[in-house]
């Protein structure tokens, strides 16, 4: 999925437009979640990373929970992301967190999670 990534353009786009949730453990950055809130209907997660030594410690869960709360406060109803078709472990995590596949691309899946304005389920 990242084979043709222009890292300079991507990092500039993140710096100019993205919001970040950073999780720290003992002063060290353990995880980062980058997202855009420039669409009135959904928040778009563009980048998620958890350092290997901090995986399986609920880092992603905590960042996602914070994002859900922030999105709800701003009136968003959905969180959307894209995941590589071959990244089965990430897909399983997202499915476990109540995301569902809403669209398929050539090499990726688009997944959404309904959060409602006050967290009510669809």
Phi and psi in degrees as a GROMACS rama.xvg file:
@    title "Ramachandran Plot"
@    xaxis  label "Phi"
@    yaxis  label "Psi"
@TYPE xy
-102.002  10.4373  UNK-2
-59.8011  -37.9861  UNK-3
-105.631  21.8929  UNK-4
-72.6866  127.865  UNK-5
-88.2338  97.0818  UNK-6
-61.9213  -33.9667  UNK-7
-65.3617  -46.8269  UNK-8
-66.124  -41.2837  UNK-9
-64.2732  -45.1279  UNK-10
-66.7776  -35.1806  UNK-11
-65.4818  -43.3244  UNK-12
-61.3429  -43.2227  UNK-13
-61.1174  -48.2258  UNK-14
-62.4248  -37.2853  UNK-15
-80.5539  -33.6789  UNK-16
-126.78  -19.98  UNK-17
-85.3941  156.902  UNK-18
-107.756  157.215  UNK-19
-132.17  144.937  UNK-20
-118.246  124.2  UNK-21
-118.371  129.26  UNK-22
-107.065  129.321  UNK-23
-116.31  142.876  UNK-24
-128.196  121.015  UNK-25
52.3563  40.3265  UNK-26
82.6454  -8.09247  UNK-27
-100.471  139.397  UNK-28
-66.1068  122.347  UNK-29
-105.198  -27.1539  UNK-30
-159.856  153.145  UNK-31
-135.75  136.967  UNK-32
-128.372  118.952  UNK-33
-107.183  140.009  UNK-34
-151.955  159.847  UNK-35
-114.062  140.398  UNK-36
-122.928  47.2742  UNK-37
-109.336  15.2175  UNK-38
-125.866  129.386  UNK-39
-69.0602  -8.43327  UNK-40
-105.593  -32.6146  UNK-41
-148.572  156.182  UNK-42
-91.9131  136.188  UNK-43
-111.065  115.013  UNK-44
-81.2468  120.287  UNK-45
-105.078  -18.3532  UNK-46
-157.915  132.811  UNK-47
-136.234  132.809  UNK-48
-147.075  131.789  UNK-49
-125.844  127.436  UNK-50
-59.0057  142.552  UNK-51
-50.9275  -44.3661  UNK-52
-68.7638  -11.7331  UNK-53
-109.361  2.64666  UNK-54
-68.991  151.429  UNK-55
67.8243  22.8765  UNK-56
-117.933  21.6835  UNK-57
67.3338  20.8843  UNK-58
-62.1426  -52.0398  UNK-59
-60.6938  -43.4359  UNK-60
-57.2197  -43.5353  UNK-61
-66.3208  -41.946  UNK-62
-66.7971  -41.473  UNK-63
-63.7772  -41.6404  UNK-64
-60.4471  -43.4304  UNK-65
-63.4828  -41.9885  UNK-66
-62.8224  -43.0645  UNK-67
-58.6389  -46.2488  UNK-68
-61.6959  -44.507  UNK-69
-63.5238  -44.6224  UNK-70
-62.582  -42.7543  UNK-71
-63.032  -42.5676  UNK-72
-59.4948  -33.3185  UNK-73
-88.7653  -0.949829  UNK-74
89.7783  10.7673  UNK-75
-78.1117  150.802  UNK-76
-111.235  -16.5986  UNK-77
-140.81  153.503  UNK-78
-117.634  132.319  UNK-79
-125.065  147.667  UNK-80
-151.988  167.678  UNK-81
-122.018  137.065  UNK-82
-135.075  142.66  UNK-83
-63.4052  140.494  UNK-84
-58.9599  -33.0666  UNK-85
-83.1735  -4.17907  UNK-86
-90.8863  71.7001  UNK-87
-65.815  -34.3538  UNK-88
-65.429  -41.9826  UNK-89
-65.8577  -40.6532  UNK-90
-57.891  -42.653  UNK-91
-63.9645  -40.2284  UNK-92
-61.0103  -47.8811  UNK-93
-64.6554  -40.8643  UNK-94
-61.8869  -40.9513  UNK-95
-63.2236  -27.7624  UNK-96
-93.0905  18.9796  UNK-97
74.1762  21.7295  UNK-98
-81.7709  152.309  UNK-99
-133.156  152.315  UNK-100
-74.6692  127.378  UNK-101
-116.343  -14.0255  UNK-102
-162.925  149.454  UNK-103
-122.199  134.381  UNK-104
-103.983  -173.106  UNK-105
-62.5372  -43.7051  UNK-106
-121.712  4.00802  UNK-107
-144.927  164.348  UNK-108
-115.341  142.764  UNK-109
-103.943  128.964  UNK-110
-123.61  148.337  UNK-111
-134.125  152.162  UNK-112
-126.92  124.288  UNK-113
-77.5312  126.497  UNK-114
-117.582  -14.0624  UNK-115
60.8718  167.933  UNK-116
-69.3386  -27.0991  UNK-117
-129.262  24.623  UNK-118
83.6964  4.43865  UNK-119
-69.4904  148.477  UNK-120
-80.1785  155.477  UNK-121
